[in-house]
Amino acid sequence: MTMITSSLPAEALHHAAALLQQRRRPLLISHPRPDGDTIGCALALRLALLQMGKIPSLACVHPIPENIAYLPGAETYVSDVPDDADIDLVIAVDMSDLSRTGGIYKDSWRGTLPLLVIDHHATNDAFGDVNLVDPDAAATALPLAALIDALGLPLTGDMATCLLAAVLTDTRGLRTSNTTPEVLRFVGQLIEAGGDYAGVMENTLDSVPYRQMRGWAVALNRLQLDGELAWATFPLAEKIALGIEDHDDLDLGNLLSRVAEAKVMATFLEMRDGTVKVSLRSRPGYNVAWIAKALAGGGHHQAAGCSVTGDLDAAQARVLPLAREELAKRLQKSHAMPD
Ligand SMILES: [Mn+2]
């Protein structure tokens, strides 16, 4: 079956496929605080590589979240790889730069092991020897499916389920603005190939660990609204009481992004190292990327983040005025140009 996928240069696909055919022991790396896209894609590619008779391995510096750990092959992830590992190719999955391997990529590999990058971030700086990057794709699942197709491999039901987990999580259940007709056709093809759509919806999208939901209770209890600005703080003591590790952000940014009255939303998570992790969200027409950037973070117009040194009060004092500034900008614009 020829997959409907985004417009990738045929040459990049050809180079990536050739690299996979030449090599025998590829290492697939998923990014820290892994999501369904980085895990689902790595697992689908692992299955493809096994079909080719290769010996793939998987690594991610953080544990695989419970709601994606049921996917076939997730149990084979390791959290680190030695410098002298028996590998002959490194594949970075769903990450925009090398630091996103979380330290799994070793400096000594540079120049000796080829690096293949498969991604969809607009900010990807093409850090691989071969870069299969489609910034227009809603998820890395799309260029990855194109690669499996270019290898001439049949898409099995298990591979399709992994890719469904990838595309359904990155589009938050097909509700983001980049959920194009192409994405919907892609999902249809994955279901036709035997992918378990209902299972992914049930086990991944509609599955929140008890601890995380208790965390949401803490955050929602502390939710504040001032005009069109909504925010919540999460003290370290509460994290410790619930047994929440620092790598777990409880997906609070997406939770608060749904406050109906708000145009800009912020969450403040106190970390064990004396910093506060800030997640920013905004409605279309509002931009939080510049706020994160002003505080040495980054991201997109509608979803960005940064880390601020100090306690929760200090972090709020730095971030909230900037958020109000963004809201005021828009207010001035609408006064100038009434519609
Ligand atoms: Mn992604």
py3Dmol code that shows the C-alpha trace and the ligand (Angstrom):
import py3Dmol

protein = """\
ATOM      1  CA  MET A   1       0.000   0.000   0.000  1.00  0.00           C
ATOM      2  CA  THR A   2       1.318   3.415  -0.887  1.00  0.00           C
ATOM      3  CA  MET A   3       0.908   5.645   2.117  1.00  0.00           C
ATOM      4  CA  ILE A   4      -0.474   9.132   1.743  1.00  0.00           C
ATOM      5  CA  THR A   5       2.195  11.168   3.438  1.00  0.00           C
ATOM      6  CA  SER A   6       3.538  14.655   3.367  1.00  0.00           C
ATOM      7  CA  SER A   7       5.792  15.903   0.643  1.00  0.00           C
ATOM      8  CA  LEU A   8       9.247  14.654   1.557  1.00  0.00           C
ATOM      9  CA  PRO A   9      12.099  15.038  -0.909  1.00  0.00           C
ATOM     10  CA  ALA A  10      12.492  11.690  -2.706  1.00  0.00           C
ATOM     11  CA  GLU A  11      16.243  12.000  -2.298  1.00  0.00           C
ATOM     12  CA  ALA A  12      16.092  12.177   1.514  1.00  0.00           C
ATOM     13  CA  LEU A  13      13.795   9.139   1.585  1.00  0.00           C
ATOM     14  CA  HIS A  14      16.159   7.248  -0.722  1.00  0.00           C
ATOM     15  CA  HIS A  15      19.204   8.121   1.406  1.00  0.00           C
ATOM     16  CA  ALA A  16      17.469   7.154   4.638  1.00  0.00           C
ATOM     17  CA  ALA A  17      16.278   3.832   3.194  1.00  0.00           C
ATOM     18  CA  ALA A  18      19.758   3.063   1.839  1.00  0.00           C
ATOM     19  CA  LEU A  19      21.321   3.763   5.237  1.00  0.00           C
ATOM     20  CA  LEU A  20      18.907   1.380   6.968  1.00  0.00           C
ATOM     21  CA  GLN A  21      19.618  -1.323   4.384  1.00  0.00           C
ATOM     22  CA  GLN A  22      23.411  -0.997   4.736  1.00  0.00           C
ATOM     23  CA  ARG A  23      23.536  -1.086   8.526  1.00  0.00           C
ATOM     24  CA  ARG A  24      22.809  -4.011  10.814  1.00  0.00           C
ATOM     25  CA  ARG A  25      22.622  -2.842  14.441  1.00  0.00           C
ATOM     26  CA  PRO A  26      20.820   0.501  14.612  1.00  0.00           C
ATOM     27  CA  LEU A  27      20.190   2.332  17.895  1.00  0.00           C
ATOM     28  CA  LEU A  28      16.908   4.272  17.995  1.00  0.00           C
ATOM     29  CA  ILE A  29      16.786   7.175  20.474  1.00  0.00           C
ATOM     30  CA  SER A  30      13.564   8.718  21.803  1.00  0.00           C
ATOM     31  CA  HIS A  31      13.604  12.152  23.454  1.00  0.00           C
ATOM     32  CA  PRO A  32      13.370  12.834  27.239  1.00  0.00           C
ATOM     33  CA  ARG A  33       9.911  13.092  28.838  1.00  0.00           C
ATOM     34  CA  PRO A  34       8.868  10.821  25.963  1.00  0.00           C
ATOM     35  CA  ASP A  35       5.514  11.251  24.249  1.00  0.00           C
ATOM     36  CA  GLY A  36       3.487   8.981  21.987  1.00  0.00           C
ATOM     37  CA  ASP A  37       5.153  10.296  18.833  1.00  0.00           C
ATOM     38  CA  THR A  38       8.777   9.660  19.782  1.00  0.00           C
ATOM     39  CA  ILE A  39       7.907   6.233  21.275  1.00  0.00           C
ATOM     40  CA  GLY A  40       5.310   5.099  18.695  1.00  0.00           C
ATOM     41  CA  CYS A  41       7.609   6.000  15.802  1.00  0.00           C
ATOM     42  CA  ALA A  42      10.655   4.279  17.288  1.00  0.00           C
ATOM     43  CA  LEU A  43       8.579   1.152  17.985  1.00  0.00           C
ATOM     44  CA  ALA A  44       7.108   1.077  14.454  1.00  0.00           C
ATOM     45  CA  LEU A  45      10.591   1.483  12.966  1.00  0.00           C
ATOM     46  CA  ARG A  46      11.922  -1.247  15.267  1.00  0.00           C
ATOM     47  CA  LEU A  47       9.304  -3.645  13.888  1.00  0.00           C
ATOM     48  CA  ALA A  48      10.241  -2.663  10.325  1.00  0.00           C
ATOM     49  CA  LEU A  49      13.933  -3.242  11.063  1.00  0.00           C
ATOM     50  CA  LEU A  50      13.178  -6.652  12.596  1.00  0.00           C
ATOM     51  CA  GLN A  51      11.340  -7.556   9.372  1.00  0.00           C
ATOM     52  CA  MET A  52      14.526  -6.622   7.493  1.00  0.00           C
ATOM     53  CA  GLY A  53      16.534  -9.020   9.663  1.00  0.00           C
ATOM     54  CA  LYS A  54      18.281  -6.210  11.572  1.00  0.00           C
ATOM     55  CA  ILE A  55      19.069  -6.081  15.286  1.00  0.00           C
ATOM     56  CA  PRO A  56      17.619  -2.752  16.465  1.00  0.00           C
ATOM     57  CA  SER A  57      17.836  -1.420  20.023  1.00  0.00           C
ATOM     58  CA  LEU A  58      15.909   1.364  21.751  1.00  0.00           C
ATOM     59  CA  ALA A  59      16.947   3.973  24.304  1.00  0.00           C
ATOM     60  CA  CYS A  60      15.275   6.809  26.187  1.00  0.00           C
ATOM     61  CA  VAL A  61      16.716   8.551  29.230  1.00  0.00           C
ATOM     62  CA  HIS A  62      13.325   8.641  31.006  1.00  0.00           C
ATOM     63  CA  PRO A  63      10.847   5.828  31.749  1.00  0.00           C
ATOM     64  CA  ILE A  64       8.104   5.174  29.183  1.00  0.00           C
ATOM     65  CA  PRO A  65       4.780   6.618  30.459  1.00  0.00           C
ATOM     66  CA  GLU A  66       2.259   3.985  31.504  1.00  0.00           C
ATOM     67  CA  ASN A  67      -0.227   4.977  28.797  1.00  0.00           C
ATOM     68  CA  ILE A  68       2.189   4.133  25.960  1.00  0.00           C
ATOM     69  CA  ALA A  69       4.181   1.359  27.641  1.00  0.00           C
ATOM     70  CA  TYR A  70       1.707  -1.291  26.380  1.00  0.00           C
ATOM     71  CA  LEU A  71       2.801  -0.791  22.750  1.00  0.00           C
ATOM     72  CA  PRO A  72       4.669  -3.779  21.275  1.00  0.00           C
ATOM     73  CA  GLY A  73       8.405  -3.569  21.985  1.00  0.00           C
ATOM     74  CA  ALA A  74       8.206  -0.806  24.630  1.00  0.00           C
ATOM     75  CA  GLU A  75       9.610  -3.255  27.198  1.00  0.00           C
ATOM     76  CA  THR A  76      12.921  -3.332  25.283  1.00  0.00           C
ATOM     77  CA  TYR A  77      13.835   0.319  26.042  1.00  0.00           C
ATOM     78  CA  VAL A  78      17.003   0.947  28.035  1.00  0.00           C
ATOM     79  CA  SER A  79      17.790   4.249  29.791  1.00  0.00           C
ATOM     80  CA  ASP A  80      21.451   4.493  28.726  1.00  0.00           C
ATOM     81  CA  VAL A  81      23.888   3.074  26.223  1.00  0.00           C
ATOM     82  CA  PRO A  82      27.653   2.677  26.776  1.00  0.00           C
ATOM     83  CA  ASP A  83      30.139   4.537  24.559  1.00  0.00           C
ATOM     84  CA  ASP A  84      31.349   1.240  23.109  1.00  0.00           C
ATOM     85  CA  ALA A  85      27.905  -0.257  22.459  1.00  0.00           C
ATOM     86  CA  ASP A  86      27.696  -2.767  19.605  1.00  0.00           C
ATOM     87  CA  ILE A  87      25.817  -0.477  17.214  1.00  0.00           C
ATOM     88  CA  ASP A  88      26.542   0.754  13.689  1.00  0.00           C
ATOM     89  CA  LEU A  89      23.894   3.450  13.155  1.00  0.00           C
ATOM     90  CA  VAL A  90      22.191   6.018  15.396  1.00  0.00           C
ATOM     91  CA  ILE A  91      18.630   7.163  14.673  1.00  0.00           C
ATOM     92  CA  ALA A  92      17.221  10.257  16.441  1.00  0.00           C
ATOM     93  CA  VAL A  93      13.426  10.088  16.472  1.00  0.00           C
ATOM     94  CA  ASP A  94      11.166  13.162  16.858  1.00  0.00           C
ATOM     95  CA  MET A  95      13.772  15.638  18.078  1.00  0.00           C
ATOM     96  CA  SER A  96      15.007  18.956  16.735  1.00  0.00           C
ATOM     97  CA  ASP A  97      18.609  18.892  17.979  1.00  0.00           C
ATOM     98  CA  LEU A  98      21.216  16.569  19.433  1.00  0.00           C
ATOM     99  CA  SER A  99      20.761  17.784  23.034  1.00  0.00           C
ATOM    100  CA  ARG A 100      17.271  16.263  22.887  1.00  0.00           C
ATOM    101  CA  THR A 101      18.769  12.744  23.097  1.00  0.00           C
ATOM    102  CA  GLY A 102      19.165  13.564  26.810  1.00  0.00           C
ATOM    103  CA  GLY A 103      22.804  12.520  26.874  1.00  0.00           C
ATOM    104  CA  ILE A 104      22.280   9.126  25.259  1.00  0.00           C
ATOM    105  CA  TYR A 105      24.183  10.257  22.157  1.00  0.00           C
ATOM    106  CA  LYS A 106      27.894  10.062  22.987  1.00  0.00           C
ATOM    107  CA  ASP A 107      30.459  12.538  21.651  1.00  0.00           C
ATOM    108  CA  SER A 108      32.769   9.680  20.675  1.00  0.00           C
ATOM    109  CA  TRP A 109      30.179   8.511  18.128  1.00  0.00           C
ATOM    110  CA  ARG A 110      30.533  11.704  16.111  1.00  0.00           C
ATOM    111  CA  GLY A 111      32.155  11.004  12.772  1.00  0.00           C
ATOM    112  CA  THR A 112      32.355   7.250  13.401  1.00  0.00           C
ATOM    113  CA  LEU A 113      28.669   6.275  13.482  1.00  0.00           C
ATOM    114  CA  PRO A 114      26.241   7.646  10.884  1.00  0.00           C
ATOM    115  CA  LEU A 115      23.334   9.634  12.340  1.00  0.00           C
ATOM    116  CA  LEU A 116      19.837   9.504  10.821  1.00  0.00           C
ATOM    117  CA  VAL A 117      17.298  12.115  11.944  1.00  0.00           C
ATOM    118  CA  ILE A 118      13.561  11.525  11.505  1.00  0.00           C
ATOM    119  CA  ASP A 119      11.495  14.496  12.665  1.00  0.00           C
ATOM    120  CA  HIS A 120       8.842  17.145  12.034  1.00  0.00           C
ATOM    121  CA  HIS A 121       9.898  20.139  14.152  1.00  0.00           C
ATOM    122  CA  ALA A 122      10.137  23.418  12.245  1.00  0.00           C
ATOM    123  CA  THR A 123      13.173  24.290  14.373  1.00  0.00           C
ATOM    124  CA  ASN A 124      15.073  21.124  13.353  1.00  0.00           C
ATOM    125  CA  ASP A 125      18.609  22.182  12.427  1.00  0.00           C
ATOM    126  CA  ALA A 126      19.339  19.117  10.235  1.00  0.00           C
ATOM    127  CA  PHE A 127      21.910  17.780  12.697  1.00  0.00           C
ATOM    128  CA  GLY A 128      22.128  14.324  11.131  1.00  0.00           C
ATOM    129  CA  ASP A 129      24.166  12.883   8.276  1.00  0.00           C
ATOM    130  CA  VAL A 130      20.804  12.080   6.700  1.00  0.00           C
ATOM    131  CA  ASN A 131      17.780  14.168   7.688  1.00  0.00           C
ATOM    132  CA  LEU A 132      14.243  13.008   7.053  1.00  0.00           C
ATOM    133  CA  VAL A 133      12.465  16.101   8.334  1.00  0.00           C
ATOM    134  CA  ASP A 134       8.998  17.278   7.335  1.00  0.00           C
ATOM    135  CA  PRO A 135       8.130  20.510   9.176  1.00  0.00           C
ATOM    136  CA  ASP A 136       4.623  20.455   7.676  1.00  0.00           C
ATOM    137  CA  ALA A 137       3.796  17.043   9.161  1.00  0.00           C
ATOM    138  CA  ALA A 138       1.498  16.926  12.208  1.00  0.00           C
ATOM    139  CA  ALA A 139       3.639  14.145  13.687  1.00  0.00           C
ATOM    140  CA  THR A 140       6.901  12.318  12.997  1.00  0.00           C
ATOM    141  CA  ALA A 141       4.642   9.354  12.229  1.00  0.00           C
ATOM    142  CA  LEU A 142       4.060  10.745   8.713  1.00  0.00           C
ATOM    143  CA  PRO A 143       7.678  10.888   7.472  1.00  0.00           C
ATOM    144  CA  LEU A 144       8.294   7.601   9.291  1.00  0.00           C
ATOM    145  CA  ALA A 145       5.449   5.873   7.438  1.00  0.00           C
ATOM    146  CA  ALA A 146       6.862   7.236   4.178  1.00  0.00           C
ATOM    147  CA  LEU A 147      10.226   5.682   5.080  1.00  0.00           C
ATOM    148  CA  ILE A 148       8.679   2.263   5.814  1.00  0.00           C
ATOM    149  CA  ASP A 149       6.890   2.538   2.471  1.00  0.00           C
ATOM    150  CA  ALA A 150      10.145   3.472   0.697  1.00  0.00           C
ATOM    151  CA  LEU A 151      11.753   0.357   2.179  1.00  0.00           C
ATOM    152  CA  GLY A 152       9.066  -1.692   0.411  1.00  0.00           C
ATOM    153  CA  LEU A 153       7.893  -3.205   3.677  1.00  0.00           C
ATOM    154  CA  PRO A 154       4.262  -4.114   4.379  1.00  0.00           C
ATOM    155  CA  LEU A 155       2.696  -2.162   7.216  1.00  0.00           C
ATOM    156  CA  THR A 156       1.629  -4.696   9.841  1.00  0.00           C
ATOM    157  CA  GLY A 157      -1.193  -4.189  12.332  1.00  0.00           C
ATOM    158  CA  ASP A 158       1.296  -3.721  15.183  1.00  0.00           C
ATOM    159  CA  MET A 159       3.254  -1.109  13.216  1.00  0.00           C
ATOM    160  CA  ALA A 160      -0.001   0.693  12.396  1.00  0.00           C
ATOM    161  CA  THR A 161      -1.023   0.691  16.081  1.00  0.00           C
ATOM    162  CA  CYS A 162       2.322   2.256  17.060  1.00  0.00           C
ATOM    163  CA  LEU A 163       1.909   4.921  14.363  1.00  0.00           C
ATOM    164  CA  LEU A 164      -1.671   5.588  15.500  1.00  0.00           C
ATOM    165  CA  ALA A 165      -0.384   6.186  19.035  1.00  0.00           C
ATOM    166  CA  ALA A 166       2.127   8.633  17.526  1.00  0.00           C
ATOM    167  CA  VAL A 167      -0.252  10.679  15.399  1.00  0.00           C
ATOM    168  CA  LEU A 168      -3.169  10.615  17.843  1.00  0.00           C
ATOM    169  CA  THR A 169      -1.061  11.908  20.741  1.00  0.00           C
ATOM    170  CA  ASP A 170       0.741  14.644  18.773  1.00  0.00           C
ATOM    171  CA  THR A 171      -2.600  15.943  17.451  1.00  0.00           C
ATOM    172  CA  ARG A 172      -4.177  15.531  20.936  1.00  0.00           C
ATOM    173  CA  GLY A 173      -6.806  13.203  19.521  1.00  0.00           C
ATOM    174  CA  LEU A 174      -7.034  14.903  16.085  1.00  0.00           C
ATOM    175  CA  ARG A 175      -7.952  18.301  17.516  1.00  0.00           C
ATOM    176  CA  THR A 176      -4.882  20.470  16.757  1.00  0.00           C
ATOM    177  CA  SER A 177      -4.981  22.987  13.901  1.00  0.00           C
ATOM    178  CA  ASN A 178      -2.522  20.893  11.860  1.00  0.00           C
ATOM    179  CA  THR A 179      -4.986  17.995  11.680  1.00  0.00           C
ATOM    180  CA  THR A 180      -5.366  18.253   7.906  1.00  0.00           C
ATOM    181  CA  PRO A 181      -7.424  16.027   5.576  1.00  0.00           C
ATOM    182  CA  GLU A 182      -4.113  14.318   4.818  1.00  0.00           C
ATOM    183  CA  VAL A 183      -3.696  13.419   8.508  1.00  0.00           C
ATOM    184  CA  LEU A 184      -7.242  12.037   8.615  1.00  0.00           C
ATOM    185  CA  ARG A 185      -6.588   9.957   5.469  1.00  0.00           C
ATOM    186  CA  PHE A 186      -3.347   8.718   7.044  1.00  0.00           C
ATOM    187  CA  VAL A 187      -5.251   7.621  10.156  1.00  0.00           C
ATOM    188  CA  GLY A 188      -7.775   5.848   7.901  1.00  0.00           C
ATOM    189  CA  GLN A 189      -4.955   3.972   6.199  1.00  0.00           C
ATOM    190  CA  LEU A 190      -3.478   2.934   9.538  1.00  0.00           C
ATOM    191  CA  ILE A 191      -6.859   1.532  10.603  1.00  0.00           C
ATOM    192  CA  GLU A 192      -7.177  -0.322   7.265  1.00  0.00           C
ATOM    193  CA  ALA A 193      -3.716  -1.806   7.868  1.00  0.00           C
ATOM    194  CA  GLY A 194      -5.007  -3.308  11.117  1.00  0.00           C
ATOM    195  CA  GLY A 195      -4.100  -0.556  13.563  1.00  0.00           C
ATOM    196  CA  ASP A 196      -6.095  -0.582  16.793  1.00  0.00           C
ATOM    197  CA  TYR A 197      -7.690   2.896  16.775  1.00  0.00           C
ATOM    198  CA  ALA A 198     -10.188   2.221  19.576  1.00  0.00           C
ATOM    199  CA  GLY A 199      -7.443   0.600  21.653  1.00  0.00           C
ATOM    200  CA  VAL A 200      -5.119   3.607  21.318  1.00  0.00           C
ATOM    201  CA  MET A 201      -7.953   5.995  22.181  1.00  0.00           C
ATOM    202  CA  GLU A 202      -8.844   3.880  25.220  1.00  0.00           C
ATOM    203  CA  ASN A 203      -5.353   2.971  26.462  1.00  0.00           C
ATOM    204  CA  THR A 204      -3.427   6.126  25.573  1.00  0.00           C
ATOM    205  CA  LEU A 205      -5.675   9.164  25.048  1.00  0.00           C
ATOM    206  CA  ASP A 206      -8.298   8.280  27.674  1.00  0.00           C
ATOM    207  CA  SER A 207      -5.921   6.823  30.213  1.00  0.00           C
ATOM    208  CA  VAL A 208      -4.600   9.069  32.967  1.00  0.00           C
ATOM    209  CA  PRO A 209      -2.631   7.391  35.767  1.00  0.00           C
ATOM    210  CA  TYR A 210      -4.226   7.833  39.201  1.00  0.00           C
ATOM    211  CA  ARG A 211      -1.156   9.722  40.462  1.00  0.00           C
ATOM    212  CA  GLN A 212      -1.391  12.175  37.554  1.00  0.00           C
ATOM    213  CA  MET A 213      -5.081  12.743  38.145  1.00  0.00           C
ATOM    214  CA  ARG A 214      -4.387  13.412  41.848  1.00  0.00           C
ATOM    215  CA  GLY A 215      -1.803  15.896  40.573  1.00  0.00           C
ATOM    216  CA  TRP A 216      -4.460  17.540  38.413  1.00  0.00           C
ATOM    217  CA  ALA A 217      -6.596  17.868  41.537  1.00  0.00           C
ATOM    218  CA  VAL A 218      -3.772  19.799  43.229  1.00  0.00           C
ATOM    219  CA  ALA A 219      -3.271  22.045  40.194  1.00  0.00           C
ATOM    220  CA  LEU A 220      -6.980  22.672  39.613  1.00  0.00           C
ATOM    221  CA  ASN A 221      -7.437  23.476  43.279  1.00  0.00           C
ATOM    222  CA  ARG A 222      -4.825  26.211  42.825  1.00  0.00           C
ATOM    223  CA  LEU A 223      -6.165  27.452  39.476  1.00  0.00           C
ATOM    224  CA  GLN A 224      -6.546  31.220  39.192  1.00  0.00           C
ATOM    225  CA  LEU A 225      -8.200  33.401  36.591  1.00  0.00           C
ATOM    226  CA  ASP A 226      -7.550  37.113  36.122  1.00  0.00           C
ATOM    227  CA  GLY A 227      -9.312  38.469  33.071  1.00  0.00           C
ATOM    228  CA  GLU A 228      -8.089  36.326  30.160  1.00  0.00           C
ATOM    229  CA  LEU A 229      -5.095  34.935  32.039  1.00  0.00           C
ATOM    230  CA  ALA A 230      -5.337  31.549  33.777  1.00  0.00           C
ATOM    231  CA  TRP A 231      -2.539  29.993  35.784  1.00  0.00           C
ATOM    232  CA  ALA A 232      -1.767  27.400  38.418  1.00  0.00           C
ATOM    233  CA  THR A 233       1.226  26.708  40.625  1.00  0.00           C
ATOM    234  CA  PHE A 234       2.444  23.310  41.806  1.00  0.00           C
ATOM    235  CA  PRO A 235       4.635  23.341  44.944  1.00  0.00           C
ATOM    236  CA  LEU A 236       7.433  20.810  45.339  1.00  0.00           C
ATOM    237  CA  ALA A 237       5.966  19.623  48.663  1.00  0.00           C
ATOM    238  CA  GLU A 238       2.825  18.480  46.821  1.00  0.00           C
ATOM    239  CA  LYS A 239       4.919  16.637  44.229  1.00  0.00           C
ATOM    240  CA  ILE A 240       6.842  14.850  46.958  1.00  0.00           C
ATOM    241  CA  ALA A 241       3.617  13.941  48.775  1.00  0.00           C
ATOM    242  CA  LEU A 242       2.237  12.365  45.583  1.00  0.00           C
ATOM    243  CA  GLY A 243       5.545  10.743  44.552  1.00  0.00           C
ATOM    244  CA  ILE A 244       5.816  12.794  41.344  1.00  0.00           C
ATOM    245  CA  GLU A 245       9.281  12.873  39.757  1.00  0.00           C
ATOM    246  CA  ASP A 246      10.732  15.998  38.145  1.00  0.00           C
ATOM    247  CA  HIS A 247      10.618  14.497  34.638  1.00  0.00           C
ATOM    248  CA  ASP A 248       6.823  14.206  34.954  1.00  0.00           C
ATOM    249  CA  ASP A 249       5.094  17.490  34.031  1.00  0.00           C
ATOM    250  CA  LEU A 250       1.642  15.900  34.520  1.00  0.00           C
ATOM    251  CA  ASP A 251       0.642  17.357  31.121  1.00  0.00           C
ATOM    252  CA  LEU A 252      -0.561  20.414  33.044  1.00  0.00           C
ATOM    253  CA  GLY A 253      -0.023  22.781  30.106  1.00  0.00           C
ATOM    254  CA  ASN A 254      -2.578  20.960  27.993  1.00  0.00           C
ATOM    255  CA  LEU A 255      -4.967  20.639  30.932  1.00  0.00           C
ATOM    256  CA  LEU A 256      -5.026  24.402  31.562  1.00  0.00           C
ATOM    257  CA  SER A 257      -5.170  25.205  27.848  1.00  0.00           C
ATOM    258  CA  ARG A 258      -8.864  24.311  28.018  1.00  0.00           C
ATOM    259  CA  VAL A 259      -9.954  27.071  30.418  1.00  0.00           C
ATOM    260  CA  ALA A 260     -12.704  28.680  28.324  1.00  0.00           C
ATOM    261  CA  GLU A 261     -12.323  32.276  29.556  1.00  0.00           C
ATOM    262  CA  ALA A 262      -8.541  32.344  29.142  1.00  0.00           C
ATOM    263  CA  LYS A 263      -6.490  33.405  26.112  1.00  0.00           C
ATOM    264  CA  VAL A 264      -3.130  32.852  27.801  1.00  0.00           C
ATOM    265  CA  MET A 265      -2.444  30.055  30.299  1.00  0.00           C
ATOM    266  CA  ALA A 266       0.613  29.332  32.443  1.00  0.00           C
ATOM    267  CA  THR A 267       1.606  26.496  34.756  1.00  0.00           C
ATOM    268  CA  PHE A 268       4.410  26.681  37.307  1.00  0.00           C
ATOM    269  CA  LEU A 269       5.975  23.437  38.521  1.00  0.00           C
ATOM    270  CA  GLU A 270       8.505  23.711  41.337  1.00  0.00           C
ATOM    271  CA  MET A 271      11.501  21.421  40.696  1.00  0.00           C
ATOM    272  CA  ARG A 272      13.926  19.733  43.073  1.00  0.00           C
ATOM    273  CA  ASP A 273      16.900  21.760  41.760  1.00  0.00           C
ATOM    274  CA  GLY A 274      15.577  25.162  42.862  1.00  0.00           C
ATOM    275  CA  THR A 275      14.057  26.087  39.508  1.00  0.00           C
ATOM    276  CA  VAL A 276      10.467  26.387  38.327  1.00  0.00           C
ATOM    277  CA  LYS A 277       9.367  24.767  35.076  1.00  0.00           C
ATOM    278  CA  VAL A 278       6.947  27.085  33.268  1.00  0.00           C
ATOM    279  CA  SER A 279       4.567  25.872  30.552  1.00  0.00           C
ATOM    280  CA  LEU A 280       2.762  28.486  28.489  1.00  0.00           C
ATOM    281  CA  ARG A 281      -0.252  28.024  26.221  1.00  0.00           C
ATOM    282  CA  SER A 282      -2.358  30.457  24.236  1.00  0.00           C
ATOM    283  CA  ARG A 283      -5.437  30.601  22.088  1.00  0.00           C
ATOM    284  CA  PRO A 284      -4.997  31.286  18.340  1.00  0.00           C
ATOM    285  CA  GLY A 285      -4.066  34.931  17.757  1.00  0.00           C
ATOM    286  CA  TYR A 286      -1.967  35.132  20.927  1.00  0.00           C
ATOM    287  CA  ASN A 287       1.738  34.403  21.073  1.00  0.00           C
ATOM    288  CA  VAL A 288       3.593  32.988  24.078  1.00  0.00           C
ATOM    289  CA  ALA A 289       6.780  32.001  22.233  1.00  0.00           C
ATOM    290  CA  TRP A 290       8.404  35.414  22.854  1.00  0.00           C
ATOM    291  CA  ILE A 291       7.708  35.153  26.588  1.00  0.00           C
ATOM    292  CA  ALA A 292       9.465  31.792  26.832  1.00  0.00           C
ATOM    293  CA  LYS A 293      12.298  33.078  24.660  1.00  0.00           C
ATOM    294  CA  ALA A 294      12.747  36.185  26.833  1.00  0.00           C
ATOM    295  CA  LEU A 295      13.323  33.790  29.749  1.00  0.00           C
ATOM    296  CA  ALA A 296      15.820  31.566  27.877  1.00  0.00           C
ATOM    297  CA  GLY A 297      13.218  29.001  26.831  1.00  0.00           C
ATOM    298  CA  GLY A 298      11.517  28.321  23.532  1.00  0.00           C
ATOM    299  CA  GLY A 299       8.635  26.781  21.656  1.00  0.00           C
ATOM    300  CA  HIS A 300       5.771  27.659  19.364  1.00  0.00           C
ATOM    301  CA  HIS A 301       3.318  30.590  19.304  1.00  0.00           C
ATOM    302  CA  GLN A 302       0.663  28.600  21.120  1.00  0.00           C
ATOM    303  CA  ALA A 303       2.782  26.256  23.250  1.00  0.00           C
ATOM    304  CA  ALA A 304       6.101  27.226  24.789  1.00  0.00           C
ATOM    305  CA  GLY A 305       8.080  26.736  27.974  1.00  0.00           C
ATOM    306  CA  CYS A 306      11.037  27.836  30.016  1.00  0.00           C
ATOM    307  CA  SER A 307      12.856  27.237  33.285  1.00  0.00           C
ATOM    308  CA  VAL A 308      13.146  30.025  35.846  1.00  0.00           C
ATOM    309  CA  THR A 309      15.523  30.067  38.824  1.00  0.00           C
ATOM    310  CA  GLY A 310      13.906  30.764  42.201  1.00  0.00           C
ATOM    311  CA  ASP A 311      10.705  29.833  43.979  1.00  0.00           C
ATOM    312  CA  LEU A 312       7.111  29.869  42.753  1.00  0.00           C
ATOM    313  CA  ASP A 313       6.528  33.501  43.777  1.00  0.00           C
ATOM    314  CA  ALA A 314       9.642  34.653  41.926  1.00  0.00           C
ATOM    315  CA  ALA A 315       8.643  32.708  38.792  1.00  0.00           C
ATOM    316  CA  GLN A 316       5.118  34.150  38.796  1.00  0.00           C
ATOM    317  CA  ALA A 317       6.543  37.651  39.273  1.00  0.00           C
ATOM    318  CA  ARG A 318       8.651  37.222  36.152  1.00  0.00           C
ATOM    319  CA  VAL A 319       6.175  35.426  33.866  1.00  0.00           C
ATOM    320  CA  LEU A 320       2.735  36.854  34.664  1.00  0.00           C
ATOM    321  CA  PRO A 321       3.552  40.494  33.752  1.00  0.00           C
ATOM    322  CA  LEU A 322       4.797  39.299  30.343  1.00  0.00           C
ATOM    323  CA  ALA A 323       1.624  37.254  29.861  1.00  0.00           C
ATOM    324  CA  ARG A 324      -0.461  40.342  30.698  1.00  0.00           C
ATOM    325  CA  GLU A 325       1.640  42.319  28.231  1.00  0.00           C
ATOM    326  CA  GLU A 326       0.721  39.856  25.480  1.00  0.00           C
ATOM    327  CA  LEU A 327      -2.972  40.134  26.354  1.00  0.00           C
ATOM    328  CA  ALA A 328      -2.723  43.953  26.368  1.00  0.00           C
ATOM    329  CA  LYS A 329      -1.107  43.967  22.901  1.00  0.00           C
ATOM    330  CA  ARG A 330      -4.071  42.177  21.453  1.00  0.00           C
ATOM    331  CA  LEU A 331      -6.494  44.462  23.280  1.00  0.00           C
ATOM    332  CA  GLN A 332      -4.753  47.536  21.771  1.00  0.00           C
ATOM    333  CA  LYS A 333      -4.933  45.970  18.308  1.00  0.00           C
ATOM    334  CA  SER A 334      -8.656  45.238  18.583  1.00  0.00           C
ATOM    335  CA  HIS A 335      -9.299  48.817  19.739  1.00  0.00           C
ATOM    336  CA  ALA A 336      -7.380  50.177  16.770  1.00  0.00           C
ATOM    337  CA  MET A 337      -9.150  47.920  14.305  1.00  0.00           C
ATOM    338  CA  PRO A 338     -12.646  47.071  15.486  1.00  0.00           C
ATOM    339  CA  ASP A 339     -14.219  44.194  13.567  1.00  0.00           C
TER     340      ASP A 339
END
"""
ligand_1 = """\
1
MN
Mn 6.267 14.799 17.511
"""
view = py3Dmol.view(width=600, height=400)
view.addModel(protein, "pdb")
view.setStyle({"model": 0}, {"cartoon": {"style": "trace"}})
view.addModel(ligand_1, "xyz")
view.setStyle({"model": 1}, {"stick": {}})
view.zoomTo()
view.show()
